Amino acid sequence: MSTHFRSTLSCVGLMAMMASGLLFSATAGALEKVRLAQNASPISGITMVANQQGFMKDHGIDLEVRSFTTGRQCLETVIGGGADIATTAEAPTTAAAMANQPIAFLARTQYSDLKTLTSADAGIDTLADLRGKRIAFTAGTGAEVYTMKLLEKAGLTKSDVQLINLRPQDMAAALASGSIDAFNIFEPHVANARRVMGDDARLLNTSGIYAETFNIVLMQDYLESNRETVLNFMRALIEAEQWIKDNREQAISVIAEAAGMPEEDLAAIFDDYIYEVVIDDRTMDILNTHAQWRLESGNHPSGATMPDFSKVVYPGVLQEIAPARVTAEGL
């Protein structure tokens, strides 16, 4: 191939990249460092894909990821100044709002039903069979609300069962050893336990009882000081969402690797995750439901009242770049 021909191809490629907006650093300056506190599970799939597939860099962001096992840890890290943006669930969000933390909720990126796993020896075939059983959950997360909703659905109260607070990563071992009879948690911890326990694991039918959201939350002062960077971060997430929808099998591979789980395990539950960058009625309903549960259960700071989510949810960012994605009433 001649030097002239290679040069012509290079020019053509350069023009194509510039036209598509991919050559960000050459046309708009150096990459901006953003520190993301990310739950290291498929519930963070959109941010994982946005980083792994280069959408963050395409939009001028050098993403530094810190991994955690719960959204609560992620948001606490952001509140404490150890990261700029968190992937987190509604539970930490409502806790922060009730504590008057100046957080900014930008969008929901995922929702999925929480699940209950039990063992073959526990004798739990229906919701009513939970009576008298040792049930694990993770306090301060959506799993706690799910547990209360599950008991309500079963016609039981907390006094009818023995509730045990465990970290998600400790639940499989506890169930396999017989220390607990069941556990309530989000994926992939259920899939992990099923892989370890094999035929001894039993999934209880609890579909539709409670869906947990995963969301993008940061501090208001960071948003005010870095608005263009945040806009670019959100643009990358929207591109990642579309890429996931267009490349299902490859998305499973990318997210499984980022989450540190076998591809076949994620493939079996992948359709349980609904990935979309939105602020819709579901998003607001779950925030309100969780906040109401905090008030009713007493799981809130002293003197807390129902949060005014208009001071917490910031729809303007998403409206600026993709207004059709903001459909919640009253925003």
Secondary structure by P-SEA (a helix, b strand, c coil): ccaaaaaaaaaaaaaaaaaaccccccccccbbbbbbbccccccaaaaaaaaaaccccccccbbbbbbbccaaaaaaaaaacccccccccaaaaaaaaaaccccccccccbbbbbbccccccccccccccccccbbbbbcccaaaaaaaaaaaaaccccccbbbbbbcccaaaaaaaaccccccccccaaaaaaaaaaccccccccccccbbbbbbbbbbaaaaaacaaaaaaaaaaaaaaaaaaaacaaaaaaaaaaaacccaaaaaaccccccccccccaaaaaaaaaaaaaaaaacccccccccccccccccccccccccccccccccc
